[in-house]
């Protein structure tokens, strides 16, 4: 099967999302589609999948023009799509989710659950996906939930499978497993479109790479000969600094002190155990670890979103163990949460509203019970400019921004006030190289101004590049306190897996 997009143009008010885009993919190959957030990658795939109607251009399958009025039309034509944010019902089983919308039935329309289970097992076994049809989706790790989405697509006989930012929420080990699945699909004669901003992954998995910038295809690349820097420059339109430039840190007084911190979840499970560390003014401490080893809960406890069962927290010598999130915020704590859409923004509000979301009650923006909207808009325009938030109007809804620009809104809000400590969880998850470069620059700039920074990231490259010290978490404990100048990626990776490298050299390892 050969899929072609010819001259696809899609316009929104004030924006040309896709501008005469041409693209071809055939079964048996992986086409990587890379570009900055807002370059038009997802819009193009939504046109292909029947979610949007192109203003100009045509879609051809094996040389014949087709019209998709809905995803159902695309599915019938052999197009499947696995979205970045999974379309699953958490309380349903794997089998129930997979057949939802095309349920096998018995007499009188009753769901034939045994047949559904059998279908899931057959597809799972054929593509080595290792799924339990009876598992409840909300109990599954993210990587396994993604497999459920893949089975949904394959069960509907997709010939071309589109993955939209498929590794954005996966751990390093899950990414390796995902690449193995992709190769299994292409070996079975499926075509794969791999939408990503992670250049290393595109170079690893793709047979061809197309680059989008501002809605246009600006070039293609051969993964066998292209470099990350070459593709990054095509994406952004300028040379991109892929490494973090920072001077040696000069840590001063302790700002955050965590002592013997333990956290028990509602089921009575100990998820953080006797964790102690500090973060000093003018240093970046990175927390490395595979997702699910207590990092999320640790950040929630420090930010005041989760209660601790034991231990203490101090900020600039003040005990904040029982303080509310607002009290911690007032004392100078900034928080960039790991899920920008669920925890960092109110996407149904404007950019202006989101930029003052944690300060609307301050006298600068509020008089009694009345908002000073002129002041809020003035501040928003200033932050949009200084933090390079790409929007035509600060009164635009946050939901209309690309992921990178949504992240910049959060970073701008949290760093644009007088702060003593920044908690940044997954600060560059799911964003492109240009936005990553910018956010890293802002974090280093904040450190150099004397702020204490705590970074939590599953991206080991990011932790190694940004950190002045690295803490490694494994099964709820800090198992190493390392100097990034004295350890390798392999050393940190071994600690993350619960091992200890031979002749390890660290700070307090």
C-alpha positions as CSV (number, residue, x, y, z in Angstrom):
1,X,0.0,0.0,0.0
2,X,1.3,3.5,-0.9
3,X,-0.1,6.5,0.8
4,X,0.4,10.0,-0.7
5,X,-0.5,13.5,0.6
6,X,-0.3,16.0,-2.2
7,X,-0.5,19.8,-1.7
8,X,-2.3,19.6,1.7
9,X,-3.2,23.0,3.0
10,X,-5.0,23.5,6.3
11,X,-5.9,27.0,7.6
12,X,-7.2,28.2,11.0
13,X,-8.1,31.8,11.8
14,X,-4.8,33.8,11.4
15,X,-2.7,30.6,10.9
16,X,-1.7,28.4,8.0
17,X,-1.1,25.1,9.9
18,X,-0.1,23.2,6.7
19,X,1.1,24.9,3.5
20,X,1.0,22.7,0.4
21,X,2.5,19.7,2.1
22,X,3.6,16.6,0.1
23,X,4.3,13.4,1.8
24,X,4.6,9.7,0.8
25,X,4.9,6.5,2.9
26,X,4.7,2.9,1.9
27,X,4.1,-0.3,3.8
28,X,7.2,-1.9,5.2
29,X,9.0,1.4,6.1
30,X,9.2,3.9,8.9
31,X,8.8,7.6,7.9
32,X,9.8,10.0,10.7
33,X,8.0,13.4,10.6
34,X,9.9,15.9,12.7
35,X,9.5,19.6,13.5
36,X,9.1,22.1,16.2
37,X,5.9,22.2,18.2
38,X,3.4,24.1,16.1
39,X,5.1,23.1,12.9
40,X,2.0,21.4,11.7
41,X,2.9,17.7,12.2
42,X,-0.2,16.7,14.2
43,X,-2.5,18.9,12.1
44,X,-1.3,17.1,9.0
45,X,-2.0,13.7,10.6
46,X,-5.4,14.8,11.8
47,X,-6.2,15.7,8.1
48,X,-5.0,12.2,7.1
49,X,-7.1,10.6,9.8
50,X,-10.3,12.4,8.9
51,X,-10.4,14.6,12.0
52,X,-9.8,17.7,9.9
53,X,-10.9,18.5,6.3
54,X,-8.1,20.0,4.2
55,X,-8.7,23.3,2.6
56,X,-6.6,22.3,-0.4
57,X,-4.9,19.2,-1.7
58,X,-5.7,15.5,-1.9
59,X,-5.0,12.1,-0.3
60,X,-4.2,9.2,-2.5
61,X,-4.0,5.5,-1.7
62,X,-2.2,3.4,-4.4
63,X,-2.7,6.3,-6.8
64,X,-6.5,6.7,-6.2
65,X,-7.8,9.9,-4.6
66,X,-9.8,9.3,-1.4
67,X,-12.0,11.5,0.8
68,X,-12.1,11.0,4.5
69,X,-15.0,12.6,6.3
70,X,-14.3,11.0,9.7
71,X,-11.8,8.6,11.4
72,X,-14.1,5.8,10.4
73,X,-13.4,6.4,6.8
74,X,-9.7,6.5,7.4
75,X,-9.9,3.2,9.4
76,X,-11.8,1.5,6.5
77,X,-9.1,2.6,4.1
78,X,-6.4,1.0,6.3
79,X,-5.1,4.1,8.2
80,X,-4.7,3.8,12.0
81,X,-3.6,6.4,14.5
82,X,-2.1,6.1,18.0
83,X,-2.5,9.5,19.7
84,X,-0.1,11.1,22.1
85,X,-2.8,11.2,24.7
86,X,-4.3,7.7,24.8
87,X,-8.0,7.3,24.0
88,X,-8.7,4.6,26.6
89,X,-11.4,4.1,29.3
90,X,-9.4,3.6,32.5
91,X,-12.0,1.3,34.3
92,X,-12.5,-1.0,31.3
93,X,-10.4,-4.1,30.7
94,X,-7.9,-4.3,27.8
95,X,-10.4,-6.4,25.8
96,X,-13.2,-4.0,26.4
97,X,-11.1,-1.0,25.3
98,X,-9.8,-2.7,22.2
99,X,-13.2,-3.6,20.8
100,X,-14.9,-0.4,21.9
101,X,-16.9,0.9,18.9
102,X,-16.7,-2.4,16.9
103,X,-17.8,-4.9,19.6
104,X,-18.3,-8.5,18.7
105,X,-21.9,-9.4,19.7
106,X,-24.0,-12.4,20.6
107,X,-27.7,-12.8,20.3
108,X,-29.8,-9.7,21.1
109,X,-26.7,-7.5,20.7
110,X,-24.9,-8.6,23.9
111,X,-21.1,-8.2,24.0
112,X,-19.3,-11.4,23.2
113,X,-16.5,-10.9,25.7
114,X,-14.9,-14.3,25.0
115,X,-14.5,-13.5,21.3
116,X,-13.1,-10.1,22.3
117,X,-10.5,-11.7,24.5
118,X,-9.6,-14.2,21.7
119,X,-9.1,-11.3,19.2
120,X,-6.8,-9.5,21.6
121,X,-4.8,-12.6,22.3
122,X,-4.4,-13.3,18.6
123,X,-3.2,-9.8,17.7
124,X,-1.0,-9.6,20.8
125,X,0.7,-12.9,20.1
126,X,1.2,-12.2,16.4
127,X,3.0,-8.9,17.1
128,X,4.7,-10.0,20.4
129,X,2.8,-7.4,22.4
130,X,2.3,-9.5,25.5
131,X,-1.1,-8.2,26.6
132,X,-3.5,-9.7,29.2
133,X,-7.1,-9.2,27.8
134,X,-8.5,-9.1,31.3
135,X,-6.2,-6.5,32.8
136,X,-7.8,-3.2,33.9
137,X,-6.3,-0.3,31.9
138,X,-5.9,2.1,34.9
139,X,-3.6,-0.6,36.6
140,X,-1.3,-0.8,33.6
141,X,2.1,1.1,33.1
142,X,2.1,3.7,30.4
143,X,4.1,1.6,28.0
144,X,1.6,-1.2,28.3
145,X,-1.3,1.2,27.7
146,X,0.3,2.2,24.5
147,X,0.3,-1.4,23.4
148,X,-3.4,-1.5,24.0
149,X,-3.8,1.4,21.6
150,X,-1.6,-0.4,19.1
151,X,-3.8,-3.5,19.3
152,X,-6.9,-1.4,18.8
153,X,-5.4,-0.1,15.5
154,X,-4.2,-3.5,14.3
155,X,-7.5,-5.2,15.1
156,X,-9.1,-2.9,12.6
157,X,-6.6,-4.1,9.9
158,X,-4.5,-0.9,9.6
159,X,-1.9,-1.0,6.8
160,X,-0.4,2.4,7.8
161,X,0.0,3.2,11.5
162,X,0.6,6.8,12.6
163,X,2.2,7.3,16.0
164,X,1.9,10.9,17.4
165,X,4.8,11.6,19.8
166,X,4.8,7.9,20.9
167,X,7.7,8.1,23.3
168,X,6.8,11.3,25.1
169,X,5.6,9.5,28.2
170,X,7.7,6.3,28.0
171,X,10.7,5.3,30.2
172,X,14.0,4.5,28.5
173,X,13.3,0.7,28.7
174,X,9.8,1.2,27.4
175,X,11.2,3.1,24.4
176,X,13.5,0.2,23.6
177,X,10.5,-2.1,23.7
178,X,8.5,0.3,21.6
179,X,11.2,0.3,18.8
180,X,11.1,-3.5,18.8
181,X,7.3,-3.3,18.3
182,X,7.7,-0.9,15.4
183,X,10.2,-3.2,13.7
184,X,7.8,-6.1,14.2
185,X,5.1,-4.0,12.5
186,X,7.2,-3.1,9.5
187,X,8.5,-6.7,9.2
188,X,4.8,-7.7,9.0
189,X,4.3,-5.3,6.1
190,X,2.8,-2.3,7.9
191,X,3.9,1.2,7.2
192,X,4.7,3.5,10.1
193,X,4.6,7.3,10.4
194,X,6.6,8.3,13.4
195,X,5.8,11.9,14.6
196,X,8.5,13.1,17.0
197,X,10.7,15.9,18.1
198,X,13.4,13.6,19.5
199,X,16.1,13.6,16.8
200,X,18.1,10.7,18.3
201,X,15.0,8.5,18.1
202,X,14.2,9.6,14.6
203,X,17.7,8.7,13.5
204,X,17.5,5.4,15.3
205,X,14.2,4.0,14.0
206,X,13.4,5.8,10.7
207,X,14.1,4.7,7.2
208,X,13.4,8.3,6.0
209,X,13.0,11.6,7.7
210,X,10.8,14.5,6.6
211,X,11.2,17.9,8.3
212,X,8.4,20.4,8.8
213,X,8.8,24.0,9.7
214,X,6.0,26.5,10.0
215,X,3.6,24.3,8.1
216,X,5.9,23.5,5.2
217,X,8.1,20.5,4.3
218,X,11.6,22.2,4.3
219,X,13.6,19.1,3.5
220,X,14.2,15.4,4.1
221,X,17.1,13.5,5.6
222,X,18.7,10.0,5.3
223,X,19.1,8.6,8.9
224,X,22.3,6.8,7.7
225,X,24.1,10.0,6.9
226,X,22.3,12.9,8.7
227,X,23.3,14.3,12.2
228,X,21.1,15.6,15.0
229,X,22.5,19.1,14.5
230,X,21.7,19.2,10.8
231,X,18.1,18.1,11.4
232,X,17.7,20.5,14.3
233,X,18.8,23.4,12.1
234,X,16.3,22.4,9.4
235,X,13.6,22.3,12.1
236,X,14.3,25.6,13.7
237,X,15.8,27.5,10.8
238,X,18.9,28.4,12.7
239,X,21.8,26.5,14.4
240,X,20.6,25.0,17.7
241,X,22.7,24.5,20.7
242,X,22.1,20.8,21.6
243,X,24.4,20.9,24.6
244,X,23.9,22.9,27.8
245,X,26.5,25.7,28.3
246,X,26.9,26.6,31.9
247,X,29.7,27.8,34.2
248,X,30.8,25.9,37.3
249,X,28.3,26.3,40.1
250,X,29.0,28.3,43.2
251,X,26.6,26.9,45.8
252,X,25.9,29.0,48.8
253,X,23.5,28.5,51.7
254,X,21.0,25.7,51.9
255,X,17.6,26.7,50.6
256,X,15.7,23.4,50.6
257,X,16.4,20.8,53.3
258,X,14.6,17.5,53.2
259,X,15.0,15.2,56.2
260,X,14.0,11.6,56.6
261,X,11.0,12.1,54.3
262,X,8.6,9.1,53.9
263,X,5.4,8.9,52.0
264,X,2.7,6.2,52.2
265,X,0.1,5.9,49.4
266,X,-3.6,5.4,50.2
267,X,-3.2,1.7,49.8
268,X,-0.7,1.6,52.6
269,X,2.4,1.1,50.4
270,X,5.6,2.9,51.3
271,X,6.5,4.8,48.1
272,X,9.2,7.2,49.4
273,X,11.4,5.9,52.2
274,X,13.6,8.0,54.5
275,X,14.8,10.4,51.8
276,X,17.2,13.1,52.9
277,X,19.0,15.7,50.8
278,X,19.4,19.5,50.4
279,X,19.6,22.0,47.6
280,X,21.7,25.1,47.9
281,X,21.3,28.5,46.4
282,X,23.0,28.7,43.0
283,X,23.0,25.0,42.2
284,X,21.0,22.5,40.1
285,X,20.3,19.2,41.8
286,X,18.9,16.6,39.3
287,X,16.9,13.6,40.4
288,X,17.4,10.6,38.0
289,X,15.4,7.4,38.0
290,X,13.0,5.3,36.0
291,X,9.5,6.6,36.2
292,X,7.6,5.1,39.1
293,X,10.4,5.0,41.7
294,X,8.9,7.7,43.9
295,X,10.1,10.9,42.1
296,X,6.5,12.1,41.3
297,X,5.4,11.7,44.9
298,X,8.6,13.3,46.2
299,X,7.9,16.5,44.1
300,X,4.2,16.5,45.1
301,X,5.3,16.3,48.8
302,X,7.8,19.2,48.5
303,X,5.3,21.3,46.6
304,X,2.5,20.7,49.1
305,X,0.3,18.6,46.9
306,X,0.8,15.4,48.9
307,X,1.0,14.8,52.7
308,X,4.1,13.1,54.1
309,X,3.9,10.4,56.7
310,X,7.3,11.1,58.2
311,X,10.1,13.6,58.1
312,X,10.4,17.4,57.6
313,X,10.9,20.1,55.0
314,X,12.4,23.5,55.4
315,X,12.7,26.4,53.0
316,X,15.3,29.0,53.9
317,X,15.2,27.6,57.4
318,X,11.4,27.8,57.8
319,X,9.5,24.6,58.5
320,X,7.1,24.1,55.6
321,X,6.2,20.4,56.3
322,X,2.5,21.4,57.0
323,X,2.4,24.5,54.8
324,X,-0.2,24.7,52.0
325,X,0.9,25.1,48.4
326,X,0.0,28.8,48.5
327,X,2.1,29.3,51.6
328,X,5.0,27.6,50.0
329,X,4.5,29.7,46.9
330,X,4.4,32.9,48.9
331,X,7.7,31.9,50.6
332,X,9.4,31.7,47.2
333,X,8.8,28.2,45.8
334,X,8.2,27.9,42.0
335,X,6.7,24.7,40.6
336,X,6.9,23.4,37.0
337,X,4.7,20.2,37.3
338,X,5.3,17.1,35.2
339,X,1.9,17.2,33.4
340,X,1.5,20.6,31.9
341,X,-2.1,20.1,30.8
342,X,-3.5,18.5,33.9
343,X,-1.4,20.3,36.6
344,X,0.3,23.3,35.1
345,X,-2.4,25.0,33.1
346,X,-6.2,25.6,32.9
347,X,-6.4,25.0,29.1
348,X,-9.8,26.5,28.9
349,X,-8.5,29.8,30.2
350,X,-6.5,32.4,28.2
351,X,-2.7,32.8,28.2
352,X,-3.1,36.0,30.3
353,X,-5.3,34.2,32.9
354,X,-2.8,31.3,33.1
355,X,0.2,33.7,33.4
356,X,-1.3,35.3,36.6
357,X,-3.0,32.1,37.8
358,X,-0.9,31.8,40.9
359,X,-0.8,35.6,41.6
360,X,-4.3,36.8,40.8
361,X,-4.8,37.5,44.5
362,X,-1.7,39.8,44.7
363,X,-2.3,43.5,45.1
364,X,-0.5,44.0,41.7
365,X,-3.4,42.3,39.9
366,X,-6.3,42.5,42.4
367,X,-8.1,45.2,44.3
368,X,-10.5,43.8,46.9
369,X,-12.6,41.3,44.9
370,X,-11.9,43.0,41.5
371,X,-9.2,41.9,39.1
372,X,-7.0,44.6,37.5
373,X,-7.3,43.1,34.0
374,X,-5.3,45.9,32.4
375,X,-2.4,45.1,34.7
376,X,-2.7,41.4,34.0
377,X,-2.7,41.9,30.3
378,X,0.3,44.3,30.5
379,X,2.2,41.6,32.5
380,X,1.1,38.9,30.0
381,X,2.4,40.9,27.0
382,X,5.7,41.5,28.8
383,X,6.1,37.7,29.5
384,X,5.0,36.6,26.1
385,X,7.8,38.8,24.7
386,X,10.5,38.0,27.1
387,X,9.9,34.2,27.2
388,X,9.3,33.9,23.4
389,X,5.8,32.5,23.8
390,X,4.6,32.3,20.2
391,X,1.1,33.6,20.0
392,X,-0.7,36.3,18.1
393,X,-2.7,37.4,21.2
394,X,-2.3,36.8,25.0
395,X,-6.1,36.5,25.1
396,X,-5.9,33.3,23.0
397,X,-6.9,30.1,24.9
398,X,-4.0,28.1,26.3
399,X,-5.4,25.0,24.7
400,X,-4.6,26.4,21.2
401,X,-0.9,26.6,21.9
402,X,1.6,24.0,20.9
403,X,3.1,21.9,23.7
404,X,6.4,23.8,23.8
405,X,4.6,27.1,24.1
406,X,2.3,25.8,26.8
407,X,5.5,24.8,28.7
408,X,6.9,28.3,28.2
409,X,3.7,29.8,29.7
410,X,4.3,27.7,32.9
411,X,8.0,28.5,33.0
412,X,7.3,32.2,32.5
413,X,4.7,32.3,35.3
414,X,6.9,30.5,37.8
415,X,10.2,32.2,37.1
416,X,9.0,35.8,36.6
417,X,8.7,36.5,40.3
418,X,11.0,36.7,43.2
419,X,11.7,33.0,44.0
420,X,14.2,31.1,46.1
421,X,13.5,27.5,44.9
422,X,12.4,26.0,41.6
423,X,10.9,22.5,41.4
424,X,10.9,21.4,37.8
425,X,9.5,18.0,37.0
426,X,10.0,16.7,33.5
427,X,10.6,20.4,32.4
428,X,11.0,19.5,28.7
429,X,8.8,16.4,28.3
430,X,7.2,16.3,24.9
431,X,8.6,19.5,23.5
432,X,10.9,20.3,20.5
433,X,14.6,21.1,20.4
434,X,14.2,24.8,20.0
435,X,11.9,25.0,23.1
436,X,14.2,22.6,25.1
437,X,17.2,24.9,24.3
438,X,15.3,27.9,25.5
439,X,14.0,26.3,28.7
440,X,17.4,25.0,29.6
441,X,18.9,28.5,29.2
442,X,16.2,29.9,31.5
443,X,16.9,27.3,34.2
444,X,20.7,27.9,34.1
445,X,20.1,31.7,34.1
446,X,17.9,31.2,37.2
447,X,20.7,29.1,38.9
448,X,23.3,31.8,38.1
449,X,21.1,34.4,39.8
450,X,21.3,32.5,43.0
451,X,18.1,30.4,42.9
452,X,18.1,26.8,44.1
453,X,16.9,24.4,41.4
454,X,15.6,20.8,41.8
455,X,15.1,19.0,38.5
456,X,13.3,15.7,38.2
457,X,13.6,14.1,34.8
458,X,13.4,10.6,33.2
459,X,15.6,12.0,30.4
460,X,19.1,10.9,31.6
461,X,20.8,13.2,29.0
462,X,18.9,16.2,30.5
463,X,19.8,15.3,34.0
464,X,23.5,14.8,33.1
465,X,23.7,18.1,31.1
466,X,21.9,20.4,33.6
467,X,22.9,19.0,37.0
468,X,25.6,20.1,39.4
469,X,24.8,17.1,41.5
470,X,22.7,14.0,40.7
471,X,20.5,12.1,43.1
472,X,19.4,8.7,41.9
473,X,16.1,7.2,43.1
474,X,15.3,3.5,43.1
475,X,12.3,2.0,44.8
476,X,11.5,5.1,46.8
477,X,15.1,5.6,48.1
478,X,17.9,7.9,47.2
479,X,20.6,5.3,46.4
480,X,23.3,7.7,45.1
481,X,24.5,11.3,45.3
482,X,26.8,11.8,42.3
483,X,29.1,14.3,40.7
484,X,28.1,14.4,37.0
485,X,31.7,15.3,36.1
486,X,32.9,12.0,37.6
487,X,30.3,9.5,36.4
488,X,29.2,8.2,33.0
489,X,25.7,7.7,31.7
490,X,26.3,4.0,32.1
491,X,27.2,4.5,35.8
492,X,24.0,6.5,36.5
493,X,22.0,3.9,34.5
494,X,23.2,1.1,36.7
495,X,22.2,3.0,39.8
496,X,18.8,3.6,38.2
497,X,18.4,-0.2,37.7
498,X,19.3,-0.9,41.3
499,X,22.9,-1.9,40.7
500,X,26.2,-0.3,41.6
501,X,29.0,0.2,39.0
502,X,32.4,-1.1,39.9
503,X,34.9,1.6,41.1
504,X,32.1,4.1,41.3
505,X,33.2,7.7,42.0
506,X,30.6,10.2,43.2
507,X,29.9,12.7,45.8
508,X,28.3,10.5,48.5
509,X,27.7,7.3,46.4
